[in-house]
């Protein structure tokens, strides 16, 4: 699919909750809660990088730390700061800080549906961009253990969607995930990817 076609699809009505539900763990509430005003705001960047006829998406693996998202796979992104003009600015700034995407080379194509993360009380605003350079990343080692480049085509294949039983908060839940590049992408990140993949169908 060509970039201008992706950009046009992002301008149309988004599937939102319908797509999020497909990759949500059992018992995961996907309807925005009543106390949403108490949630912190953040943004992530889904960067599409063309290379050899394919589109690649850089994901990051978080370092091990004493926190709720330790060691998880996510899109580059982070918390909205007071100096940010909007959430798009947040997504771009964080991608620059975490993996060194050059701000001048980032071409925003559109945005996806916002999603909330109950465990850390964040609302996430995902943006999609085109980025021309698949090399010369710069990792912020405090926030990123490594970058995982995933072929978009692999995320579009049903065979790479799997489910496993995981104990969360003292209960067993069925957790769907994308298994790519020997890693598991699950939770809010998988729900965001699910919507993007559905948009491209």
Protein Blocks (a to p, Z undefined) as FASTA:
>chain_A
ZZklmmmmmmmcceklmmmmmmgcehiafbdcfklmmpccdddddddddeehiacddddd
ddddddfkgoiacdedddddfklmblmlmmmmmmmmmnopafklpccfbdcdddddfklo
pacdddddddfbfghiacdfklombdcdddfklmmpmklpccddddeehiacddddddee
hiacehjllmmmmmmmmmmZZ
